[in-house]
Amino acid sequence: MKAEGKKHMTRRESREQAFVLLFEKEFNPELGIDEIISRAREAQLAEIDDFAACVANTATDNRAEIDSIIESNSIGWRVDRLPKVALSLLRLALAEMKYIDNIPVSVSINEAVELAKIYATPEDASFINGILGTVARASEK
């Protein structure tokens, strides 16, 4: 007989949660990310795991710098004009790439693009891939 227990969440599922939290923040800018996480947990919508909370907090804490990176690499686009899904995914990936150790840059880029294929348009997925690739190449120099 199998022991019933809490299912361990994959990193992909954690990233998807972090994306949803960041996306939710776009519609509730007055709320802190901790409040959004707390409300999600209280509503029992999902068990928000530690990695998802860490990435969401990191993206929120470093939002000004991350948004500056996005703007300087998205020619002709201001952050406030980007689709909210694309913006949330870019913030997620850049938080991982810039501030969280032990995650290969290629994994952060690939995961953001895969989530974009689910939640955004093919054009958004290409845009996200382009921005993140440009940032990755610039940081290799």
N, CA, C and O atoms as a GROMACS GRO file, in nm:
protein
  564
    1MET      N    1   0.083  -0.119   0.000
    1MET     CA    2   0.000   0.000   0.000
    1MET      C    3   0.088   0.125   0.000
    1MET      O    4   0.186   0.134   0.075
    2LYS      N    5   0.053   0.219  -0.083
    2LYS     CA    6   0.129   0.344  -0.092
    2LYS      C    7   0.090   0.438   0.021
    2LYS      O    8  -0.027   0.452   0.055
    3ALA      N    9   0.189   0.502   0.077
    3ALA     CA   10   0.162   0.602   0.180
    3ALA      C   11   0.110   0.728   0.113
    3ALA      O   12   0.168   0.775   0.015
    4GLU      N   13   0.005   0.782   0.165
    4GLU     CA   14  -0.048   0.907   0.113
    4GLU      C   15   0.035   1.022   0.170
    4GLU      O   16   0.063   1.024   0.290
    5GLY      N   17   0.071   1.111   0.089
    5GLY     CA   18   0.149   1.225   0.137
    5GLY      C   19   0.135   1.341   0.042
    5GLY      O   20   0.069   1.332  -0.062
    6LYS      N   21   0.199   1.448   0.078
    6LYS     CA   22   0.195   1.567  -0.003
    6LYS      C   23   0.280   1.544  -0.128
    6LYS      O   24   0.395   1.502  -0.119
    7LYS      N   25   0.223   1.572  -0.242
    7LYS     CA   26   0.294   1.556  -0.368
    7LYS      C   27   0.402   1.663  -0.376
    7LYS      O   28   0.377   1.781  -0.355
    8HIS      N   29   0.522   1.618  -0.408
    8HIS     CA   30   0.632   1.714  -0.425
    8HIS      C   31   0.614   1.785  -0.558
    8HIS      O   32   0.592   1.721  -0.661
    9MET      N   33   0.625   1.914  -0.556
    9MET     CA   34   0.606   1.994  -0.675
    9MET      C   35   0.734   1.999  -0.756
    9MET      O   36   0.844   2.011  -0.701
   10THR      N   37   0.722   1.989  -0.889
   10THR     CA   38   0.838   2.003  -0.975
   10THR      C   39   0.878   2.150  -0.984
   10THR      O   40   0.800   2.239  -0.950
   11ARG      N   41   0.999   2.174  -1.030
   11ARG     CA   42   1.043   2.312  -1.048
   11ARG      C   43   0.955   2.383  -1.150
   11ARG      O   44   0.924   2.501  -1.135
   12ARG      N   45   0.914   2.311  -1.254
   12ARG     CA   46   0.826   2.372  -1.355
   12ARG      C   47   0.695   2.416  -1.291
   12ARG      O   48   0.647   2.526  -1.317
   13GLU      N   49   0.637   2.331  -1.207
   13GLU     CA   50   0.512   2.367  -1.138
   13GLU      C   51   0.534   2.485  -1.045
   13GLU      O   52   0.447   2.572  -1.033
   14SER      N   53   0.649   2.489  -0.979
   14SER     CA   54   0.682   2.601  -0.890
   14SER      C   55   0.694   2.731  -0.970
   14SER      O   56   0.645   2.836  -0.927
   15ARG      N   57   0.760   2.722  -1.085
   15ARG     CA   58   0.773   2.842  -1.170
   15ARG      C   59   0.636   2.889  -1.217
   15ARG      O   60   0.609   3.008  -1.224
   16GLU      N   61   0.551   2.795  -1.250
   16GLU     CA   62   0.417   2.831  -1.294
   16GLU      C   63   0.343   2.903  -1.181
   16GLU      O   64   0.271   3.000  -1.205
   17GLN      N   65   0.360   2.855  -1.060
   17GLN     CA   66   0.298   2.923  -0.944
   17GLN      C   67   0.356   3.063  -0.930
   17GLN      O   68   0.281   3.159  -0.909
   18ALA      N   69   0.488   3.076  -0.940
   18ALA     CA   70   0.551   3.207  -0.927
   18ALA      C   71   0.499   3.301  -1.034
   18ALA      O   72   0.472   3.418  -1.007
   19PHE      N   73   0.484   3.251  -1.156
   19PHE     CA   74   0.427   3.331  -1.265
   19PHE      C   75   0.287   3.380  -1.229
   19PHE      O   76   0.256   3.497  -1.246
   20VAL      N   77   0.203   3.289  -1.180
   20VAL     CA   78   0.066   3.325  -1.144
   20VAL      C   79   0.065   3.432  -1.035
   20VAL      O   80  -0.016   3.525  -1.039
   21LEU      N   81   0.154   3.420  -0.938
   21LEU     CA   82   0.163   3.520  -0.830
   21LEU      C   83   0.204   3.657  -0.887
   21LEU      O   84   0.145   3.759  -0.852
   22LEU      N   85   0.304   3.657  -0.974
   22LEU     CA   86   0.349   3.783  -1.034
   22LEU      C   87   0.242   3.842  -1.125
   22LEU      O   88   0.223   3.964  -1.128
   23PHE      N   89   0.171   3.757  -1.197
   23PHE     CA   90   0.063   3.802  -1.283
   23PHE      C   91  -0.049   3.863  -1.198
   23PHE      O   92  -0.103   3.968  -1.233
   24GLU      N   93  -0.082   3.799  -1.089
   24GLU     CA   94  -0.185   3.851  -0.997
   24GLU      C   95  -0.144   3.988  -0.943
   24GLU      O   96  -0.229   4.076  -0.928
   25LYS      N   97  -0.016   4.006  -0.915
   25LYS     CA   98   0.034   4.134  -0.863
   25LYS      C   99   0.009   4.246  -0.964
   25LYS      O  100  -0.014   4.361  -0.925
   26GLU      N  101   0.014   4.215  -1.094
   26GLU     CA  102  -0.012   4.316  -1.197
   26GLU      C  103  -0.153   4.375  -1.182
   26GLU      O  104  -0.175   4.492  -1.215
   27PHE      N  105  -0.246   4.296  -1.134
   27PHE     CA  106  -0.385   4.342  -1.119
   27PHE      C  107  -0.415   4.394  -0.980
   27PHE      O  108  -0.521   4.450  -0.955
   28ASN      N  109  -0.320   4.375  -0.888
   28ASN     CA  110  -0.335   4.422  -0.750
   28ASN      C  111  -0.206   4.490  -0.705
   28ASN      O  112  -0.142   4.443  -0.610
   29PRO      N  113  -0.167   4.599  -0.771
   29PRO     CA  114  -0.038   4.661  -0.739
   29PRO      C  115  -0.029   4.714  -0.596
   29PRO      O  116   0.080   4.733  -0.543
   30GLU      N  117  -0.145   4.738  -0.536
   30GLU     CA  118  -0.145   4.790  -0.399
   30GLU      C  119  -0.108   4.683  -0.296
   30GLU      O  120  -0.073   4.715  -0.183
   31LEU      N  121  -0.117   4.557  -0.335
   31LEU     CA  122  -0.085   4.447  -0.244
   31LEU      C  123   0.061   4.408  -0.255
   31LEU      O  124   0.119   4.409  -0.364
   32GLY      N  125   0.120   4.374  -0.141
   32GLY     CA  126   0.254   4.319  -0.143
   32GLY      C  127   0.248   4.174  -0.189
   32GLY      O  128   0.144   4.110  -0.180
   33ILE      N  129   0.359   4.124  -0.239
   33ILE     CA  130   0.360   3.986  -0.288
   33ILE      C  131   0.332   3.887  -0.174
   33ILE      O  132   0.270   3.783  -0.196
   34ASP      N  133   0.378   3.919  -0.053
   34ASP     CA  134   0.349   3.832   0.062
   34ASP      C  135   0.199   3.823   0.088
   34ASP      O  136   0.149   3.717   0.126
   35GLU      N  137   0.128   3.934   0.069
   35GLU     CA  138  -0.017   3.934   0.086
   35GLU      C  139  -0.085   3.848  -0.020
   35GLU      O  140  -0.179   3.775   0.008
   36ILE      N  141  -0.035   3.857  -0.143
   36ILE     CA  142  -0.091   3.776  -0.252
   36ILE      C  143  -0.067   3.628  -0.224
   36ILE      O  144  -0.156   3.545  -0.244
   37ILE      N  145   0.053   3.594  -0.178
   37ILE     CA  146   0.085   3.455  -0.143
   37ILE      C  147  -0.006   3.408  -0.029
   37ILE      O  148  -0.061   3.298  -0.034
   38SER      N  149  -0.020   3.491   0.071
   38SER     CA  150  -0.104   3.457   0.186
   38SER      C  151  -0.249   3.434   0.145
   38SER      O  152  -0.313   3.339   0.191
   39ARG      N  153  -0.300   3.521   0.060
   39ARG     CA  154  -0.439   3.506   0.014
   39ARG      C  155  -0.458   3.378  -0.067
   39ARG      O  156  -0.560   3.311  -0.054
   40ALA      N  157  -0.360   3.344  -0.150
   40ALA     CA  158  -0.368   3.221  -0.228
   40ALA      C  159  -0.369   3.099  -0.136
   40ALA      O  160  -0.444   3.004  -0.157
   41ARG      N  161  -0.287   3.105  -0.033
   41ARG     CA  162  -0.282   2.994   0.062
   41ARG      C  163  -0.412   2.984   0.140
   41ARG      O  164  -0.465   2.875   0.161
   42GLU      N  165  -0.464   3.098   0.184
   42GLU     CA  166  -0.590   3.099   0.260
   42GLU      C  167  -0.706   3.049   0.178
   42GLU      O  168  -0.794   2.978   0.229
   43ALA      N  169  -0.708   3.084   0.050
   43ALA     CA  170  -0.816   3.041  -0.037
   43ALA      C  171  -0.800   2.894  -0.077
   43ALA      O  172  -0.887   2.835  -0.141
   44GLN      N  173  -0.688   2.838  -0.037
   44GLN     CA  174  -0.654   2.699  -0.067
   44GLN      C  175  -0.661   2.672  -0.217
   44GLN      O  176  -0.698   2.563  -0.260
   45LEU      N  177  -0.626   2.773  -0.294
   45LEU     CA  178  -0.621   2.756  -0.438
   45LEU      C  179  -0.507   2.663  -0.475
   45LEU      O  180  -0.516   2.584  -0.569
   46ALA      N  181  -0.401   2.675  -0.399
   46ALA     CA  182  -0.284   2.590  -0.424
   46ALA      C  183  -0.192   2.600  -0.304
   46ALA      O  184  -0.193   2.700  -0.232
   47GLU      N  185  -0.114   2.498  -0.285
   47GLU     CA  186  -0.009   2.504  -0.185
   47GLU      C  187   0.108   2.574  -0.252
   47GLU      O  188   0.172   2.518  -0.341
   48ILE      N  189   0.135   2.696  -0.210
   48ILE     CA  190   0.245   2.773  -0.270
   48ILE      C  191   0.375   2.723  -0.208
   48ILE      O  192   0.396   2.737  -0.088
   49ASP      N  193   0.461   2.665  -0.289
   49ASP     CA  194   0.583   2.609  -0.232
   49ASP      C  195   0.690   2.717  -0.213
   49ASP      O  196   0.677   2.830  -0.262
   50ASP      N  197   0.795   2.680  -0.142
   50ASP     CA  198   0.899   2.776  -0.104
   50ASP      C  199   0.972   2.835  -0.225
   50ASP      O  200   1.004   2.953  -0.226
   51PHE      N  201   0.998   2.752  -0.326
   51PHE     CA  202   1.069   2.802  -0.443
   51PHE      C  203   0.984   2.906  -0.516
   51PHE      O  204   1.036   3.011  -0.556
   52ALA      N  205   0.855   2.880  -0.532
   52ALA     CA  206   0.766   2.975  -0.598
   52ALA      C  207   0.762   3.107  -0.521
   52ALA      O  208   0.770   3.214  -0.580
   53ALA      N  209   0.750   3.098  -0.390
   53ALA     CA  210   0.746   3.219  -0.306
   53ALA      C  211   0.880   3.295  -0.316
   53ALA      O  212   0.881   3.417  -0.324
   54CYS      N  213   0.990   3.221  -0.316
   54CYS     CA  214   1.123   3.283  -0.326
   54CYS      C  215   1.138   3.359  -0.458
   54CYS      O  216   1.182   3.473  -0.458
   55VAL      N  217   1.101   3.296  -0.568
   55VAL     CA  218   1.114   3.361  -0.699
   55VAL      C  219   1.022   3.483  -0.709
   55VAL      O  220   1.062   3.588  -0.758
   56ALA      N  221   0.898   3.468  -0.662
   56ALA     CA  222   0.804   3.581  -0.667
   56ALA      C  223   0.854   3.697  -0.582
   56ALA      O  224   0.847   3.813  -0.624
   57ASN      N  225   0.904   3.666  -0.463
   57ASN     CA  226   0.959   3.771  -0.376
   57ASN      C  227   1.082   3.836  -0.439
   57ASN      O  228   1.095   3.958  -0.435
   58THR      N  229   1.171   3.756  -0.495
   58THR     CA  230   1.292   3.808  -0.558
   58THR      C  231   1.257   3.900  -0.674
   58THR      O  232   1.314   4.008  -0.688
   59ALA      N  233   1.163   3.858  -0.757
   59ALA     CA  234   1.120   3.941  -0.870
   59ALA      C  235   1.059   4.073  -0.822
   59ALA      O  236   1.083   4.178  -0.881
   60THR      N  237   0.980   4.065  -0.717
   60THR     CA  238   0.915   4.185  -0.664
   60THR      C  239   1.017   4.278  -0.596
   60THR      O  240   1.013   4.399  -0.616
   61ASP      N  241   1.106   4.220  -0.517
   61ASP     CA  242   1.206   4.301  -0.446
   61ASP      C  243   1.302   4.373  -0.541
   61ASP      O  244   1.353   4.480  -0.509
   62ASN      N  245   1.325   4.315  -0.657
   62ASN     CA  246   1.421   4.370  -0.754
   62ASN      C  247   1.351   4.422  -0.880
   62ASN      O  248   1.412   4.434  -0.986
   63ARG      N  249   1.224   4.454  -0.865
   63ARG     CA  250   1.142   4.493  -0.980
   63ARG      C  251   1.198   4.612  -1.057
   63ARG      O  252   1.198   4.610  -1.180
   64ALA      N  253   1.244   4.714  -0.989
   64ALA     CA  254   1.295   4.833  -1.058
   64ALA      C  255   1.414   4.798  -1.147
   64ALA      O  256   1.420   4.841  -1.262
   65GLU      N  257   1.508   4.721  -1.096
   65GLU     CA  258   1.625   4.683  -1.175
   65GLU      C  259   1.585   4.588  -1.289
   65GLU      O  260   1.633   4.603  -1.401
   66ILE      N  261   1.498   4.493  -1.260
   66ILE     CA  262   1.452   4.399  -1.362
   66ILE      C  263   1.378   4.474  -1.473
   66ILE      O  264   1.402   4.449  -1.591
   67ASP      N  265   1.290   4.565  -1.437
   67ASP     CA  266   1.217   4.643  -1.537
   67ASP      C  267   1.311   4.729  -1.621
   67ASP      O  268   1.288   4.748  -1.741
   68SER      N  269   1.416   4.780  -1.560
   68SER     CA  270   1.515   4.858  -1.633
   68SER      C  271   1.587   4.770  -1.736
   68SER      O  272   1.613   4.814  -1.848
   69ILE      N  273   1.618   4.648  -1.698
   69ILE     CA  274   1.681   4.552  -1.791
   69ILE      C  275   1.585   4.522  -1.906
   69ILE      O  276   1.626   4.518  -2.022
   70ILE      N  277   1.458   4.500  -1.874
   70ILE     CA  278   1.358   4.471  -1.977
   70ILE      C  279   1.348   4.588  -2.074
   70ILE      O  280   1.352   4.569  -2.196
   71GLU      N  281   1.336   4.709  -2.022
   71GLU     CA  282   1.320   4.827  -2.109
   71GLU      C  283   1.442   4.850  -2.196
   71GLU      O  284   1.430   4.884  -2.314
   72SER      N  285   1.561   4.832  -2.138
   72SER     CA  286   1.682   4.859  -2.217
   72SER      C  287   1.705   4.752  -2.324
   72SER      O  288   1.785   4.774  -2.415
   73ASN      N  289   1.638   4.639  -2.315
   73ASN     CA  290   1.656   4.532  -2.413
   73ASN      C  291   1.534   4.511  -2.503
   73ASN      O  292   1.537   4.425  -2.592
   74SER      N  293   1.429   4.586  -2.482
   74SER     CA  294   1.310   4.574  -2.567
   74SER      C  295   1.292   4.704  -2.643
   74SER      O  296   1.221   4.795  -2.600
   75ILE      N  297   1.358   4.711  -2.755
   75ILE     CA  298   1.360   4.833  -2.835
   75ILE      C  299   1.217   4.871  -2.875
   75ILE      O  300   1.143   4.791  -2.933
   76GLY      N  301   1.183   4.994  -2.843
   76GLY     CA  302   1.052   5.046  -2.881
   76GLY      C  303   0.938   5.007  -2.789
   76GLY      O  304   0.822   5.041  -2.816
   77TRP      N  305   0.967   4.937  -2.681
   77TRP     CA  306   0.862   4.896  -2.587
   77TRP      C  307   0.894   4.946  -2.448
   77TRP      O  308   1.004   4.926  -2.397
   78ARG      N  309   0.797   5.010  -2.386
   78ARG     CA  310   0.809   5.047  -2.244
   78ARG      C  311   0.744   4.935  -2.164
   78ARG      O  312   0.651   4.868  -2.212
   79VAL      N  313   0.792   4.915  -2.044
   79VAL     CA  314   0.739   4.808  -1.958
   79VAL      C  315   0.588   4.820  -1.941
   79VAL      O  316   0.518   4.718  -1.942
   80ASP      N  317   0.538   4.942  -1.926
   80ASP     CA  318   0.394   4.958  -1.903
   80ASP      C  319   0.310   4.930  -2.028
   80ASP      O  320   0.187   4.928  -2.020
   81ARG      N  321   0.373   4.908  -2.142
   81ARG     CA  322   0.300   4.877  -2.265
   81ARG      C  323   0.308   4.728  -2.302
   81ARG      O  324   0.240   4.684  -2.394
   82LEU      N  325   0.389   4.653  -2.230
   82LEU     CA  326   0.403   4.509  -2.258
   82LEU      C  327   0.280   4.433  -2.208
   82LEU      O  328   0.220   4.473  -2.108
   83PRO      N  329   0.244   4.325  -2.276
   83PRO     CA  330   0.135   4.241  -2.223
   83PRO      C  331   0.172   4.189  -2.083
   83PRO      O  332   0.287   4.153  -2.058
   84LYS      N  333   0.074   4.186  -1.994
   84LYS     CA  334   0.100   4.148  -1.855
   84LYS      C  335   0.156   4.006  -1.842
   84LYS      O  336   0.238   3.980  -1.754
   85VAL      N  337   0.114   3.916  -1.928
   85VAL     CA  338   0.167   3.780  -1.924
   85VAL      C  339   0.316   3.781  -1.958
   85VAL      O  340   0.397   3.724  -1.886
   86ALA      N  341   0.351   3.847  -2.067
   86ALA     CA  342   0.491   3.853  -2.109
   86ALA      C  343   0.576   3.922  -2.003
   86ALA      O  344   0.686   3.876  -1.971
   87LEU      N  345   0.526   4.031  -1.949
   87LEU     CA  346   0.600   4.104  -1.847
   87LEU      C  347   0.622   4.018  -1.723
   87LEU      O  348   0.732   4.016  -1.669
   88SER      N  349   0.521   3.948  -1.680
   88SER     CA  350   0.534   3.862  -1.562
   88SER      C  351   0.635   3.751  -1.586
   88SER      O  352   0.714   3.718  -1.498
   89LEU      N  353   0.634   3.692  -1.705
   89LEU     CA  354   0.729   3.586  -1.738
   89LEU      C  355   0.871   3.640  -1.749
   89LEU      O  356   0.966   3.574  -1.707
   90LEU      N  357   0.887   3.757  -1.806
   90LEU     CA  358   1.020   3.818  -1.812
   90LEU      C  359   1.073   3.847  -1.672
   90LEU      O  360   1.190   3.821  -1.644
   91ARG      N  361   0.989   3.900  -1.585
   91ARG     CA  362   1.032   3.927  -1.448
   91ARG      C  363   1.072   3.799  -1.376
   91ARG      O  364   1.172   3.796  -1.304
   92LEU      N  365   0.994   3.695  -1.396
   92LEU     CA  366   1.023   3.565  -1.336
   92LEU      C  367   1.160   3.515  -1.380
   92LEU      O  368   1.245   3.481  -1.297
   93ALA      N  369   1.182   3.510  -1.511
   93ALA     CA  370   1.307   3.456  -1.564
   93ALA      C  371   1.427   3.543  -1.524
   93ALA      O  372   1.532   3.490  -1.487
   94LEU      N  373   1.412   3.673  -1.531
   94LEU     CA  374   1.523   3.761  -1.496
   94LEU      C  375   1.555   3.755  -1.347
   94LEU      O  376   1.671   3.769  -1.308
   95ALA      N  377   1.455   3.735  -1.264
   95ALA     CA  378   1.481   3.717  -1.120
   95ALA      C  379   1.568   3.594  -1.100
   95ALA      O  380   1.664   3.598  -1.023
   96GLU      N  381   1.535   3.485  -1.168
   96GLU     CA  382   1.617   3.364  -1.158
   96GLU      C  383   1.758   3.388  -1.213
   96GLU      O  384   1.857   3.353  -1.149
   97MET      N  385   1.765   3.448  -1.332
   97MET     CA  386   1.893   3.466  -1.399
   97MET      C  387   1.987   3.557  -1.320
   97MET      O  388   2.108   3.532  -1.315
   98LYS      N  389   1.933   3.661  -1.260
   98LYS     CA  390   2.017   3.762  -1.196
   98LYS      C  391   2.040   3.740  -1.046
   98LYS      O  392   2.144   3.780  -0.993
   99TYR      N  393   1.945   3.677  -0.978
   99TYR     CA  394   1.951   3.679  -0.832
   99TYR      C  395   1.946   3.542  -0.764
   99TYR      O  396   1.970   3.534  -0.644
  100ILE      N  397   1.916   3.437  -0.837
  100ILE     CA  398   1.905   3.306  -0.773
  100ILE      C  399   2.015   3.216  -0.827
  100ILE      O  400   2.022   3.188  -0.947
  101ASP      N  401   2.099   3.171  -0.738
  101ASP     CA  402   2.212   3.087  -0.777
  101ASP      C  403   2.167   2.946  -0.810
  101ASP      O  404   2.057   2.904  -0.774
  102ASN      N  405   2.253   2.874  -0.877
  102ASN     CA  406   2.236   2.731  -0.905
  102ASN      C  407   2.125   2.699  -1.004
  102ASN      O  408   2.078   2.585  -1.009
  103ILE      N  409   2.082   2.795  -1.081
  103ILE     CA  410   1.986   2.767  -1.189
  103ILE      C  411   2.053   2.810  -1.318
  103ILE      O  412   2.082   2.928  -1.336
  104PRO      N  413   2.079   2.716  -1.408
  104PRO     CA  414   2.142   2.754  -1.534
  104PRO      C  415   2.055   2.854  -1.610
  104PRO      O  416   1.932   2.841  -1.615
  105VAL      N  417   2.119   2.954  -1.669
  105VAL     CA  418   2.048   3.057  -1.743
  105VAL      C  419   1.962   2.994  -1.852
  105VAL      O  420   1.849   3.038  -1.875
  106SER      N  421   2.014   2.892  -1.919
  106SER     CA  422   1.939   2.828  -2.026
  106SER      C  423   1.808   2.767  -1.975
  106SER      O  424   1.709   2.765  -2.046
  107VAL      N  425   1.809   2.718  -1.852
  107VAL     CA  426   1.688   2.660  -1.793
  107VAL      C  427   1.585   2.771  -1.766
  107VAL      O  428   1.467   2.755  -1.796
  108SER      N  429   1.631   2.882  -1.711
  108SER     CA  430   1.540   2.995  -1.685
  108SER      C  431   1.475   3.044  -1.814
  108SER      O  432   1.355   3.071  -1.818
  109ILE      N  433   1.555   3.055  -1.919
  109ILE     CA  434   1.502   3.102  -2.048
  109ILE      C  435   1.403   3.000  -2.104
  109ILE      O  436   1.292   3.037  -2.143
  110ASN      N  437   1.443   2.874  -2.108
  110ASN     CA  438   1.357   2.770  -2.163
  110ASN      C  439   1.224   2.760  -2.089
  110ASN      O  440   1.119   2.749  -2.151
  111GLU      N  441   1.228   2.765  -1.957
  111GLU     CA  442   1.106   2.755  -1.878
  111GLU      C  443   1.012   2.874  -1.904
  111GLU      O  444   0.891   2.856  -1.913
  112ALA      N  445   1.068   2.993  -1.915
  112ALA     CA  446   0.985   3.112  -1.943
  112ALA      C  447   0.920   3.100  -2.080
  112ALA      O  448   0.803   3.133  -2.096
  113VAL      N  449   0.995   3.052  -2.178
  113VAL     CA  450   0.941   3.036  -2.313
  113VAL      C  451   0.832   2.928  -2.315
  113VAL      O  452   0.729   2.946  -2.380
  114GLU      N  453   0.855   2.818  -2.244
  114GLU     CA  454   0.754   2.712  -2.237
  114GLU      C  455   0.626   2.761  -2.171
  114GLU      O  456   0.517   2.728  -2.217
  115LEU      N  457   0.638   2.840  -2.064
  115LEU     CA  458   0.519   2.896  -2.000
  115LEU      C  459   0.450   2.995  -2.094
  115LEU      O  460   0.327   3.002  -2.096
  116ALA      N  461   0.527   3.070  -2.170
  116ALA     CA  462   0.468   3.163  -2.267
  116ALA      C  463   0.389   3.088  -2.373
  116ALA      O  464   0.286   3.137  -2.418
  117LYS      N  465   0.436   2.972  -2.413
  117LYS     CA  466   0.364   2.892  -2.512
  117LYS      C  467   0.227   2.848  -2.459
  117LYS      O  468   0.134   2.825  -2.537
  118ILE      N  469   0.216   2.835  -2.327
  118ILE     CA  470   0.090   2.794  -2.265
  118ILE      C  471  -0.001   2.915  -2.242
  118ILE      O  472  -0.121   2.910  -2.272
  119TYR      N  473   0.055   3.023  -2.188
  119TYR     CA  474  -0.026   3.135  -2.139
  119TYR      C  475  -0.028   3.258  -2.231
  119TYR      O  476  -0.110   3.348  -2.211
  120ALA      N  477   0.060   3.262  -2.329
  120ALA     CA  478   0.069   3.382  -2.412
  120ALA      C  479   0.058   3.343  -2.560
  120ALA      O  480   0.020   3.231  -2.593
  121THR      N  481   0.091   3.435  -2.644
  121THR     CA  482   0.085   3.411  -2.788
  121THR      C  483   0.222   3.360  -2.836
  121THR      O  484   0.322   3.376  -2.766
  122PRO      N  485   0.227   3.300  -2.955
  122PRO     CA  486   0.357   3.260  -3.010
  122PRO      C  487   0.452   3.380  -3.026
  122PRO      O  488   0.573   3.368  -3.008
  123GLU      N  489   0.395   3.496  -3.058
  123GLU     CA  490   0.477   3.617  -3.071
  123GLU      C  491   0.537   3.656  -2.937
  123GLU      O  492   0.653   3.697  -2.930
  124ASP      N  493   0.459   3.642  -2.830
  124ASP     CA  494   0.510   3.672  -2.696
  124ASP      C  495   0.624   3.575  -2.660
  124ASP      O  496   0.724   3.616  -2.603
  125ALA      N  497   0.607   3.448  -2.694
  125ALA     CA  498   0.711   3.349  -2.665
  125ALA      C  499   0.840   3.385  -2.737
  125ALA      O  500   0.948   3.376  -2.678
  126SER      N  501   0.831   3.426  -2.862
  126SER     CA  502   0.950   3.468  -2.938
  126SER      C  503   1.011   3.594  -2.879
  126SER      O  504   1.133   3.605  -2.867
  127PHE      N  505   0.927   3.690  -2.841
  127PHE     CA  506   0.973   3.815  -2.781
  127PHE      C  507   1.048   3.786  -2.651
  127PHE      O  508   1.158   3.838  -2.629
  128ILE      N  509   0.990   3.702  -2.566
  128ILE     CA  510   1.052   3.666  -2.438
  128ILE      C  511   1.186   3.597  -2.463
  128ILE      O  512   1.285   3.629  -2.398
  129ASN      N  513   1.189   3.503  -2.557
  129ASN     CA  514   1.313   3.433  -2.590
  129ASN      C  515   1.420   3.532  -2.637
  129ASN      O  516   1.536   3.521  -2.598
  130GLY      N  517   1.380   3.626  -2.720
  130GLY     CA  518   1.474   3.726  -2.772
  130GLY      C  519   1.532   3.814  -2.663
  130GLY      O  520   1.653   3.835  -2.657
  131ILE      N  521   1.446   3.866  -2.577
  131ILE     CA  522   1.491   3.953  -2.468
  131ILE      C  523   1.585   3.878  -2.375
  131ILE      O  524   1.694   3.926  -2.343
  132LEU      N  525   1.543   3.759  -2.332
  132LEU     CA  526   1.624   3.682  -2.237
  132LEU      C  527   1.755   3.638  -2.299
  132LEU      O  528   1.859   3.637  -2.233
  133GLY      N  529   1.751   3.600  -2.428
  133GLY     CA  530   1.874   3.562  -2.496
  133GLY      C  531   1.973   3.678  -2.505
  133GLY      O  532   2.093   3.661  -2.484
  134THR      N  533   1.921   3.797  -2.534
  134THR     CA  534   2.005   3.917  -2.541
  134THR      C  535   2.068   3.947  -2.406
  134THR      O  536   2.187   3.978  -2.398
  135VAL      N  537   1.989   3.938  -2.300
  135VAL     CA  538   2.040   3.963  -2.165
  135VAL      C  539   2.146   3.860  -2.129
  135VAL      O  540   2.249   3.894  -2.072
  136ALA      N  541   2.120   3.733  -2.162
  136ALA     CA  542   2.215   3.627  -2.131
  136ALA      C  543   2.347   3.648  -2.204
  136ALA      O  544   2.454   3.634  -2.143
  137ARG      N  545   2.342   3.682  -2.332
  137ARG     CA  546   2.465   3.705  -2.409
  137ARG      C  547   2.542   3.825  -2.353
  137ARG      O  548   2.664   3.822  -2.346
  138ALA      N  549   2.471   3.930  -2.315
  138ALA     CA  550   2.536   4.050  -2.261
  138ALA      C  551   2.605   4.021  -2.128
  138ALA      O  552   2.710   4.078  -2.098
  139SER      N  553   2.547   3.932  -2.048
  139SER     CA  554   2.608   3.903  -1.917
  139SER      C  555   2.724   3.805  -1.928
  139SER      O  556   2.801   3.790  -1.834
  140GLU      N  557   2.738   3.739  -2.045
  140GLU     CA  558   2.852   3.649  -2.066
  140GLU      C  559   2.980   3.726  -2.096
  140GLU      O  560   3.090   3.676  -2.076
  141LYS      N  561   2.963   3.849  -2.144
  141LYS     CA  562   3.080   3.930  -2.186
  141LYS      C  563   3.156   3.982  -2.068
  141LYS      O  564   3.256   4.051  -2.084
   0.00000   0.00000   0.00000
